[in-house]
């Protein structure tokens, strides 16, 4: 091989090396997740959540079995893949967590303002995450199908879209900074494009999820809080309109994707 051809071959090989390395890293992470998913600890949270759903608690000594998650009182299966949605009794579009708060207040008489102010993973917040694990698991394998028939559902979609693309904070970040293009990565992990349907079991269709790195079950509310932390934004209020709106935007974009929640994450 002549000197010029050898240099050309070496240059081509060096150019291809990063792409091969990226593919190898992505494949390795996928294999790692597949191995972990074989015994997802989220199942323990699901069992706890089912117990809490049926347990009589609070000043009214009632269970949540008459809670209407959008499919009728007490119906859990299929509810998760249609949330957030409009609820006539509260006059609001609600996601899973905010709807649970409403039911815990009306049915059980619990102080939901205090629950909303409790740190994630503590006290009733730990119970909220267990309930989210149970309810989402009951829709595993079903397709995301958020309704958009009500005016407020469509308004919340537009609000969520604006929040998703809103840039600010000391780093001038938005949700879209990480999740609006193909091929982006962070810490060797692919970042899904959430401005369109990212596919089965990705993005909105994967949360809540068990976080191996923290040994905890994270709800979508907690996931969004961590995104705001990474953007160096102030934390949003728990079950606030902006978090619900972001859920509507991502959930509508995920229409038709298979839910695998509660999934397992690094």
N, C-alpha and C positions, 0 to 999 in steps of 0.2 A: 504494500500500500504506500502510495506517495505521501510526502509530508502534508500536503494540502488536504488530501482525502482523509488522512488520519485525524487532522484537526477538525474537519467537518463532522466526521463520525463521532468524535469526542463531544463536540458541541451539541449534536443532536441527542446524544445520550444524557448529557447534563440537563438539557431542556425537558426531557421526558421524566427525569428522576423525581421532581416534585410532584407531578401528577400521580406517578405510581405510589409514592409515599403517602399521598393524601388518600388514595383509594385503599391502601393497606390499612391506614388508621381507621377509616370509616368502617371497613369490613371487620376490623378487630373489635371496635366498639359494638357493632351489631351482634357479633358472636357473644360478647360479654353480656349484653342485655338478654340475649336468648337463654343463656345459661342461668342468669338470675331469675328470669321470669318463670322458670320451672318450679320454683318454690317462692312465689311472691309473698312477702310478709304482709302485704296489704290484706290478705285473707283474714288475718287476726283482727284487723280494724273493721273489716266487713262484719265479722261475727259480733264484735262489740256493738257496732252500729245497729245491727238487727235487734240485739237485746234492748238497746236504748229506745228504738222505735216502738217496741211492745211494752216497755216498762212504764208503770204509772209513777209519775214524778211531779214535783212542783206543788205549789199551794192548792191547786185544784185536784191533785192526785189522779191525773189522767195520763194516758199514753198518747202517742202521736198517730195512732192507727186510724184516726178520722181526719188526718191532715190531707188537704187537697193540694197535690203537687201539679195539677193541671189535667189529670186524667180522671178526676172524680175522687171523693173522699176515700182515703186508704189505699188507692191504687198506686203502686210503686213502679211496676214493670212498664217500661216505655216512657216514663216521665222525664228521666234525665236527658234524653236525646231531644227533648222539645223545650228545654229551658236554656236561657231566660224566655219568659213569655208574659203576656198581659193577664192580670188577675182582677176581676171585677170587684171582689170583696175588699181589696186594699186600694183599688184605683191606681195600681202601679204595675210597671213591668218589673218582674222579680226573677233573680237567678236562684239557684238551689239554696244557697246559704241565707239569702234575705227571706226567701219563702219559709224556710225552716224557722227562722226567728219569729215570723208572724204566727206560725202554728204553735210554737212554744209559748208565745205570749197569750194567745186566745184560748188554746186548749189546756195548757198546763199552768198558766199564770206566772211563768218565770220572768225575771227582770231581764229583758233582752237588751236594754241599754247597757247594763252591766256586762252582759256577755260580749257585746260588740266592743267594749273597751278592754276586755281581758286579752292578755298576750296569747299569741298563737301557741298551741301545744299545751296550754295550762287550763285547768279546771273545765268549765263548760266549753271552752274553745276546743279542747281535746275531744269532747263529746261531739261537737259539731263536725269535726273532721272524720270521726268514726261514722257518723250518720251519712256524711257525704260519700264515704267509701261504700257503705251498704247500698244506698240508693243508686249510685252510679253502676255498681256491679250488677244490679237487677236489669240493667239495659245493655249489658256487655254483648257485643255482636250485632246490636241494632244500629240503624243508620241515623246520623244527625239530621234533624228535620225541624228546625226552629220555625215557628209560625211568624208570618209577617202580615197577617190580615188586618190587624188593628192599627189605627193611626199611630198610637203611642209606640208600638213595636217598631214601626218604620222610622219614627222620630229617634228612638233610642239607637237604631242602627246608624243613622247619620251622626248622632252625637258620638257614638263609639268610634266611627271612622275619623272624626275630627280629633278625638283624643288619641287615637292610634298614631296619627301623623303629626301631632303637636310636639314641637321641639322647644326645649328650654333647659333650665338648670345650668350649672357650671360647665357641663360637658356638651351642652347643646344637643342632647340626645332625644330621641323619640322611640316609641315601640318600633316604628318603621326603620329606624337606623339599623336594627338587627334582623327584622322580619319582613322585609318588603322586596327582597331580591333573591334570585336563585344563586346557589353556590357559595353562600357565606358560611363561615365556620367560626367557632370560638372554642378554645381548649380542645382542639381536635374533633369537635362535634359539629355536625351539620345544623344549621339554623333554618327551620322551615319558613317558607314564604307564606305568611298568614293573610296576605291581601287577596289570596285566592284559595281554592280548595287544595290543601297540602297532601291529601290522600288519607287512606285508612290508618287509624290509630296514631295520628300525628297531630301535634298542636292541641287545639281545643278538645279533640276527641280522645286525648290521653290523660287528662286531668280530671279528678284528683289522681295523685300518684305517690308511690312509696319512694322516698329519697334514701338511697343506700348511704350516701355521704353523711347524712344527719340521723339516719335511723328513725325517721318520722314520716307520717302520712301528711302530705301537703294538699290542701284544697286549692281550687282555682284562685280563691281570694288570697291565699298565702303566696301562690305563685306570682300573682300580679304585684303584691306588695314587694316581693324580692326584685321584680323588674324595676319598680320605682326606685328601690334602693340602689340598684346598679346604675340608674340614670342620675342618681344624686338628687332625686326629687323628694319633697315631703311625702310621707306615707299617706295614701288615701284613707278615708274613713271606711271602716269595715262595712261591707254591703252597701256602700254608697252608690249614688247614681252613676258615677264615672266607671266604677268597676263593673257594674251591671251592664252599662252601655258597651264597654269593651267586650264583655262576654257575648252580647248580642251581635256585635260586628264580627267577631271571630267565629261564633257559632253559625251564623248565616252563611259565612264564607265556606264553612266546612260541610255544607249541606250534602248529604249522601255518603259522607265518610263513615266508616265503621267505628263505633266507639269501643275502645279497649280499656276504658277506665274501670277501676283504678289500675293504672299501669305501674311500671317500675322504672325509675330513673337513677342516674349515677349518684 
